């Protein structure tokens, strides 16, 4: 996007309209199946509007992704009930419920498919990740971990936060993105959360001791 250009209220409204229409089309049809002319036809914009604001269709998509990332960061931050007065397990469960709910939606899965299709656009992906690092949900957990009494947790706060988020997403999110698996029910989400939180806090060796030997 040409960030040096100040847009009028009218142009800002047109830009928002283009993003809204493009997002709806991308989610409904997929990135490759949507052309700029499709977006222009519905949004009422023009090729010059898109090139001035987003530089390309890829630039348009990644700006939409910026908005989604910030929106979900605010959503997680507003809905979780993390407190230093609570046990770590309770805080992890509170975070996990909101986090999994977001990644267990058709719109986020559709966006995931588009991101997978854009792996060849390494510059766009790198720039997007650098620009949006502070809006990734794991930062909320990293902040919590950094305030724990346990020195190992404090020293590895960011890595542990990223690991926990990846454990929560998988394998369901990737399966949904790649092969369109069925979304988890609320009961399945709760079971998955319990499994991951227990595994994350207690480790596999302790859990293995609880499983009776199979003959």
Legacy VTK file of the C-alpha trace (Angstrom):
# vtk DataFile Version 3.0
C-alpha trace
ASCII
DATASET POLYDATA
POINTS 215 float
0.000 0.000 0.000
1.130 3.577 -0.701
1.210 4.747 2.936
2.557 8.190 1.976
-0.695 9.180 0.331
-3.373 10.756 2.551
-6.850 9.614 1.571
-9.993 11.724 1.778
-13.041 10.446 3.693
-14.620 9.492 0.391
-11.550 7.545 -0.709
-11.251 5.878 2.710
-14.875 4.773 2.450
-14.217 3.420 -1.055
-11.128 1.601 0.205
-13.109 -0.025 3.020
-15.807 -1.011 0.528
-13.210 -2.637 -1.744
-11.761 -4.606 1.193
-15.203 -5.738 2.355
-16.231 -6.926 -1.104
-12.864 -8.564 -1.789
-12.940 -10.410 1.538
-16.429 -11.778 0.856
-15.418 -12.923 -2.633
-12.130 -14.476 -1.485
-13.900 -16.439 1.252
-16.700 -17.566 -1.068
-14.655 -18.503 -4.153
-11.009 -18.681 -3.136
-8.215 -16.257 -3.979
-7.315 -17.616 -7.407
-10.911 -17.611 -8.654
-11.490 -13.919 -7.936
-10.264 -11.277 -10.379
-9.811 -7.573 -9.823
-12.632 -6.954 -12.291
-14.948 -9.091 -10.090
-14.092 -6.899 -7.100
-14.467 -3.659 -9.063
-17.809 -4.701 -10.531
-19.350 -5.110 -7.058
-17.459 -2.499 -5.043
-17.804 0.309 -7.562
-14.090 1.081 -7.371
-11.572 1.084 -10.179
-8.235 -0.484 -11.078
-6.503 2.775 -10.132
-8.192 2.712 -6.702
-6.850 -0.776 -6.059
-3.362 -0.076 -7.388
-3.118 3.216 -5.455
-4.245 1.667 -2.166
-2.999 -1.924 -2.344
-0.580 -2.171 -5.314
-1.986 -5.588 -6.349
-4.550 -8.284 -5.608
-2.012 -9.900 -3.273
-1.501 -6.594 -1.483
-5.260 -6.258 -1.106
-5.535 -9.724 0.433
-2.734 -9.158 2.919
-4.239 -5.850 4.038
-7.503 -7.724 4.652
-5.467 -10.241 6.635
-3.994 -7.357 8.658
-7.510 -6.292 9.632
-8.513 -9.856 10.553
-5.384 -10.339 12.661
-5.983 -7.137 14.638
-9.686 -7.915 15.039
-9.020 -11.366 16.465
-6.273 -10.105 18.756
-8.744 -7.617 20.253
-11.391 -10.335 20.464
-9.109 -12.731 22.348
-7.853 -9.950 24.610
-11.399 -8.834 25.465
-12.897 -12.298 26.047
-10.209 -14.158 27.967
-10.073 -13.717 31.710
-6.374 -14.013 32.481
-5.320 -12.946 35.949
-2.105 -13.344 37.915
-4.300 -14.256 40.904
-5.528 -17.419 39.149
-3.786 -20.743 38.760
-1.861 -21.126 35.496
-4.125 -24.002 34.433
-7.223 -21.850 34.818
-5.671 -19.078 32.737
-4.656 -21.521 29.995
-8.174 -22.949 29.794
-9.674 -19.460 29.583
-7.311 -18.525 26.741
-7.787 -21.860 24.951
-11.583 -21.587 24.806
-11.479 -18.279 22.949
-8.513 -19.250 20.762
-9.991 -22.557 19.580
-13.382 -20.989 18.927
-11.773 -18.592 16.445
-9.770 -21.272 14.631
-12.799 -23.560 14.481
-14.762 -21.296 12.113
-15.291 -21.613 8.366
-14.095 -18.047 7.678
-10.702 -18.548 9.372
-10.291 -21.934 7.687
-11.008 -20.294 4.315
-8.416 -17.607 5.062
-5.988 -20.382 6.020
-6.467 -21.967 2.600
-5.714 -18.662 0.896
-2.569 -18.198 3.007
-1.425 -21.704 2.043
-1.992 -20.799 -1.610
0.236 -17.730 -1.199
3.359 -19.511 0.069
5.139 -18.589 -3.164
4.647 -14.893 -2.313
7.445 -15.005 0.239
7.924 -11.228 0.366
4.260 -10.571 1.123
4.216 -13.282 3.799
7.414 -12.079 5.450
6.291 -8.466 5.464
2.877 -9.403 6.808
4.353 -11.489 9.636
6.824 -8.750 10.582
4.140 -6.062 10.540
1.668 -8.090 12.602
3.850 -9.882 15.156
2.487 -7.779 17.996
-1.079 -8.764 17.087
-0.539 -12.527 17.315
-2.554 -14.027 20.169
0.418 -15.877 21.651
1.744 -12.511 22.875
-1.015 -12.461 25.489
0.206 -15.792 26.850
3.860 -14.790 26.620
3.109 -11.839 28.865
1.446 -14.173 31.383
4.332 -16.664 31.282
6.889 -13.893 31.770
5.265 -13.092 35.137
5.344 -16.646 36.520
7.523 -17.549 39.509
9.011 -20.567 37.751
12.289 -19.406 36.178
12.086 -21.862 33.268
8.656 -20.522 32.290
9.846 -16.916 32.576
12.978 -17.562 30.519
11.049 -19.329 27.748
7.833 -17.295 27.814
7.577 -16.557 24.079
8.559 -20.051 22.952
6.131 -21.702 25.376
3.307 -19.402 24.283
3.836 -20.215 20.601
4.090 -23.932 21.392
0.843 -23.917 23.363
-1.047 -22.112 20.578
0.250 -24.551 17.959
-0.744 -27.504 20.144
-4.256 -26.091 20.425
-4.669 -25.601 16.672
-3.380 -28.960 15.541
-4.141 -31.302 13.982
-7.662 -29.981 13.442
-6.924 -26.635 11.812
-4.491 -27.998 9.221
-6.821 -30.900 8.439
-9.712 -28.489 7.942
-7.582 -26.296 5.678
-6.195 -29.145 3.564
-8.981 -31.729 3.413
-12.088 -29.925 4.675
-12.600 -32.039 7.798
-15.623 -31.533 10.017
-15.451 -28.708 12.538
-15.141 -29.661 16.196
-18.304 -29.650 18.273
-18.347 -27.713 21.540
-17.864 -30.983 23.428
-14.885 -31.921 21.236
-13.363 -28.478 21.773
-13.593 -28.887 25.558
-12.085 -32.383 25.389
-9.235 -31.138 23.207
-8.571 -28.199 25.525
-8.428 -30.475 28.569
-6.052 -32.867 26.790
-3.701 -30.136 25.577
-3.635 -28.183 28.848
-2.927 -31.353 30.853
-0.236 -32.449 28.406
1.329 -28.981 28.314
1.490 -28.676 32.103
2.276 -32.263 33.083
4.207 -33.701 30.145
3.827 -37.016 28.377
5.933 -39.034 30.837
3.538 -38.384 33.719
0.539 -39.143 31.526
2.084 -42.392 30.331
2.260 -43.609 33.931
-1.519 -43.242 34.205
-2.230 -45.500 31.189
-2.503 -49.209 32.086
-0.396 -51.621 30.068
-2.203 -53.193 27.148
-1.912 -57.000 26.815
LINES 1 216
215 0 1 2 3 4 5 6 7 8 9 10 11 12 13 14 15 16 17 18 19 20 21 22 23 24 25 26 27 28 29 30 31 32 33 34 35 36 37 38 39 40 41 42 43 44 45 46 47 48 49 50 51 52 53 54 55 56 57 58 59 60 61 62 63 64 65 66 67 68 69 70 71 72 73 74 75 76 77 78 79 80 81 82 83 84 85 86 87 88 89 90 91 92 93 94 95 96 97 98 99 100 101 102 103 104 105 106 107 108 109 110 111 112 113 114 115 116 117 118 119 120 121 122 123 124 125 126 127 128 129 130 131 132 133 134 135 136 137 138 139 140 141 142 143 144 145 146 147 148 149 150 151 152 153 154 155 156 157 158 159 160 161 162 163 164 165 166 167 168 169 170 171 172 173 174 175 176 177 178 179 180 181 182 183 184 185 186 187 188 189 190 191 192 193 194 195 196 197 198 199 200 201 202 203 204 205 206 207 208 209 210 211 212 213 214
